[in-house]
């Protein structure tokens, strides 16, 4: 009787298997490098901006409701406050205006930005 054997599975030569593994590894590394470059090294990074509205004076109760009170300690009060609050930002912009009538204060808009 002739017995038929099932066909033996074809073995992939070692060099071909090695090339497939190395090829897949190269593709994976290239994809990871591309993702890292676009995440950390993108030319058009998103700019981070933080805006504070300050009331600089001597009496907190007279300040506008939308402003954070900062006690007036002289001419450099707002710039020192901005340096403490925005140490990691590259740019700081300070615009100082007179406060509302009867406030005896100034209102400062402080903008800190990453670019």
URURMO-V78646 format. One record per residue. N is the residue number from 1. RES is the residue in three letters. SS is DSSP state (H for helix, E for strand, L for the rest). Layout:
N:RES:SS, N:RES:SS
This chain:
1:UNK:L, 2:UNK:L, 3:UNK:L, 4:UNK:L, 5:UNK:L, 6:UNK:L, 7:UNK:L, 8:UNK:L, 9:UNK:L, 10:UNK:L, 11:UNK:L, 12:UNK:L, 13:UNK:L, 14:UNK:H, 15:UNK:H, 16:UNK:H, 17:UNK:H, 18:UNK:H, 19:UNK:H, 20:UNK:H, 21:UNK:H, 22:UNK:H, 23:UNK:H, 24:UNK:H, 25:UNK:H, 26:UNK:H, 27:UNK:H, 28:UNK:H, 29:UNK:H, 30:UNK:H, 31:UNK:H, 32:UNK:H, 33:UNK:H, 34:UNK:H, 35:UNK:H, 36:UNK:H, 37:UNK:H, 38:UNK:H, 39:UNK:H, 40:UNK:H, 41:UNK:L, 42:UNK:L, 43:UNK:L, 44:UNK:L, 45:UNK:L, 46:UNK:L, 47:UNK:L, 48:UNK:L, 49:UNK:E, 50:UNK:E, 51:UNK:E, 52:UNK:E, 53:UNK:E, 54:UNK:E, 55:UNK:E, 56:UNK:E, 57:UNK:E, 58:UNK:L, 59:UNK:L, 60:UNK:H, 61:UNK:H, 62:UNK:H, 63:UNK:L, 64:UNK:L, 65:UNK:L, 66:UNK:L, 67:UNK:L, 68:UNK:E, 69:UNK:E, 70:UNK:E, 71:UNK:E, 72:UNK:L, 73:UNK:L, 74:UNK:L, 75:UNK:L, 76:UNK:L, 77:UNK:H, 78:UNK:H, 79:UNK:H, 80:UNK:H, 81:UNK:H, 82:UNK:H, 83:UNK:H, 84:UNK:H, 85:UNK:H, 86:UNK:L, 87:UNK:L, 88:UNK:L, 89:UNK:L, 90:UNK:L, 91:UNK:E, 92:UNK:E, 93:UNK:E, 94:UNK:E, 95:UNK:E, 96:UNK:E, 97:UNK:E, 98:UNK:E, 99:UNK:L, 100:UNK:L, 101:UNK:L, 102:UNK:L, 103:UNK:L, 104:UNK:L, 105:UNK:L, 106:UNK:E, 107:UNK:E, 108:UNK:E, 109:UNK:E, 110:UNK:E, 111:UNK:E, 112:UNK:E, 113:UNK:E, 114:UNK:L, 115:UNK:L
